[in-house]
Every structure is written in C-alpha cells, then in structure tokens.
C-alpha cells in the first residue's frame, strides 16, 4: 500500500473534485466541435 502525504492527498482530492465538476455533456459538446473542425480542415 502506498502512503501519501497530506499535500498529496489534498492535490488528488482537488483533481478529483475538478474532474467531477466537468459534465459529460460538456465533454460530448467538445468532441462534436472537434469532429466538425477535423472534417472541415480536410
């Protein structure tokens, strides 16, 4: 088992909280935009 320092735990917690704040719909919208941009560039 890995032992983490308090700073490492706080960092991981903040990263997980930030990831949780990102909504799936926002990711889907971004993928659609990127797909359109990719098709338009070719």
TIRO-2110 file (N, C-alpha, C; in Angstrom, 1 decimal):
// TIRO-2110
0.8, -1.2, 0.0, N, 1, A
0.0, 0.0, 0.0, CA, 1, A
0.9, 1.2, 0.0, C, 1, A
0.4, 2.3, -0.7, N, 2, A
1.2, 3.5, -0.8, CA, 2, A
0.7, 4.5, 0.2, C, 2, A
1.7, 5.1, 0.9, N, 3, A
1.4, 6.1, 1.9, CA, 3, A
1.6, 7.5, 1.2, C, 3, A
0.5, 8.3, 1.4, N, 4, A
0.6, 9.6, 0.8, CA, 4, A
0.7, 10.7, 1.9, C, 4, A
1.4, 11.8, 1.5, N, 5, A
1.5, 12.9, 2.4, CA, 5, A
0.2, 13.7, 2.4, C, 5, A
0.0, 14.5, 3.4, N, 6, A
-1.2, 15.4, 3.4, CA, 6, A
-1.3, 16.2, 2.1, C, 6, A
-0.2, 16.8, 1.7, N, 7, A
-0.2, 17.6, 0.5, CA, 7, A
-0.6, 16.8, -0.8, C, 7, A
-0.2, 15.5, -0.9, N, 8, A
-0.5, 14.7, -2.0, CA, 8, A
-2.0, 14.3, -1.9, C, 8, A
-2.5, 14.1, -0.8, N, 9, A
-3.9, 13.8, -0.6, CA, 9, A
-4.8, 15.0, -1.0, C, 9, A
-4.4, 16.2, -0.6, N, 10, A
-5.1, 17.4, -0.9, CA, 10, A
-5.1, 17.6, -2.5, C, 10, A
-4.0, 17.3, -3.1, N, 11, A
-3.8, 17.5, -4.5, CA, 11, A
-4.8, 16.5, -5.3, C, 11, A
-4.7, 15.3, -4.9, N, 12, A
-5.6, 14.3, -5.5, CA, 12, A
-7.0, 14.6, -5.3, C, 12, A
-7.4, 15.1, -4.1, N, 13, A
-8.8, 15.4, -3.9, CA, 13, A
-9.2, 16.6, -4.7, C, 13, A
-8.4, 17.6, -4.9, N, 14, A
-8.7, 18.7, -5.7, CA, 14, A
-8.9, 18.3, -7.2, C, 14, A
-8.0, 17.4, -7.7, N, 15, A
-8.1, 17.0, -9.0, CA, 15, A
-9.4, 16.2, -9.3, C, 15, A
-9.7, 15.3, -8.3, N, 16, A
-11.0, 14.5, -8.5, CA, 16, A
-12.2, 15.4, -8.4, C, 16, A
-12.1, 16.5, -7.6, N, 17, A
-13.3, 17.4, -7.5, CA, 17, A
-13.4, 18.2, -8.8, C, 17, A
-12.3, 18.6, -9.4, N, 18, A
-12.4, 19.3, -10.6, CA, 18, A
-12.9, 18.4, -11.7, C, 18, A
-12.5, 17.1, -11.8, N, 19, A
-13.0, 16.2, -12.8, CA, 19, A
-14.5, 16.0, -12.6, C, 19, A
-14.9, 15.9, -11.4, N, 20, A
-16.3, 15.7, -11.1, CA, 20, A
-17.2, 16.9, -11.6, C, 20, A
-16.6, 18.0, -11.5, N, 21, A
-17.3, 19.3, -11.9, CA, 21, A
-17.5, 19.3, -13.4, C, 21, A
-16.7, 18.6, -14.2, N, 22, A
-16.8, 18.6, -15.6, CA, 22, A
-18.0, 17.7, -16.0, C, 22, A
-18.9, 18.3, -16.7, N, 23, A
-20.1, 17.5, -17.0, CA, 23, A
-19.9, 16.7, -18.3, C, 23, A
-20.5, 15.5, -18.3, N, 24, A
-20.4, 14.6, -19.5, CA, 24, A
-20.9, 15.4, -20.8, C, 24, A
-22.0, 16.1, -20.6, N, 25, A
-22.5, 16.9, -21.8, CA, 25, A
-21.5, 17.8, -22.4, C, 25, A
-20.7, 18.5, -21.5, N, 26, A
-19.7, 19.4, -21.9, CA, 26, A
-18.6, 18.7, -22.7, C, 26, A
-18.3, 17.5, -22.3, N, 27, A
-17.3, 16.7, -23.0, CA, 27, A
-17.8, 16.3, -24.4, C, 27, A
-19.1, 15.9, -24.4, N, 28, A
-19.7, 15.5, -25.7, CA, 28, A
-19.7, 16.7, -26.6, C, 28, A
-20.1, 17.8, -26.1, N, 29, A
-20.1, 19.0, -27.0, CA, 29, A
-18.7, 19.3, -27.6, C, 29, A
-17.7, 19.2, -26.7, N, 30, A
-16.3, 19.4, -27.2, CA, 30, A
-15.9, 18.4, -28.3, C, 30, A
-16.3, 17.2, -28.1, N, 31, A
-16.0, 16.1, -29.1, CA, 31, A
-16.7, 16.4, -30.4, C, 31, A
-17.9, 16.9, -30.4, N, 32, A
-18.7, 17.2, -31.6, CA, 32, A
-18.0, 18.4, -32.3, C, 32, A
-17.6, 19.4, -31.5, N, 33, A
-16.9, 20.6, -32.1, CA, 33, A
-15.6, 20.1, -32.8, C, 33, A
-14.8, 19.3, -32.1, N, 34, A
-13.6, 18.8, -32.6, CA, 34, A
-13.8, 18.0, -33.9, C, 34, A
-14.8, 17.2, -33.9, N, 35, A
-15.1, 16.3, -35.0, CA, 35, A
-15.4, 17.2, -36.2, C, 35, A
-16.2, 18.3, -36.0, N, 36, A
-16.6, 19.2, -37.1, CA, 36, A
-15.4, 19.9, -37.6, C, 36, A
-14.5, 20.4, -36.7, N, 37, A
-13.3, 21.1, -37.1, CA, 37, A
-12.4, 20.2, -37.9, C, 37, A
-12.3, 18.9, -37.5, N, 38, A
-11.4, 18.0, -38.2, CA, 38, A
-11.9, 17.7, -39.6, C, 38, A
-13.2, 17.6, -39.8, N, 39, A
-13.8, 17.4, -41.1, CA, 39, A
-13.6, 18.6, -42.0, C, 39, A
-13.8, 19.8, -41.4, N, 40, A
-13.7, 21.0, -42.2, CA, 40, A
-12.3, 21.3, -42.6, C, 40, A
-11.3, 20.8, -41.9, N, 41, A
-9.9, 21.1, -42.2, CA, 41, A
-9.4, 20.3, -43.3, C, 41, A
-10.1, 19.2, -43.6, N, 42, A
-9.5, 18.3, -44.7, CA, 42, A
-10.1, 18.6, -46.0, C, 42, A
END
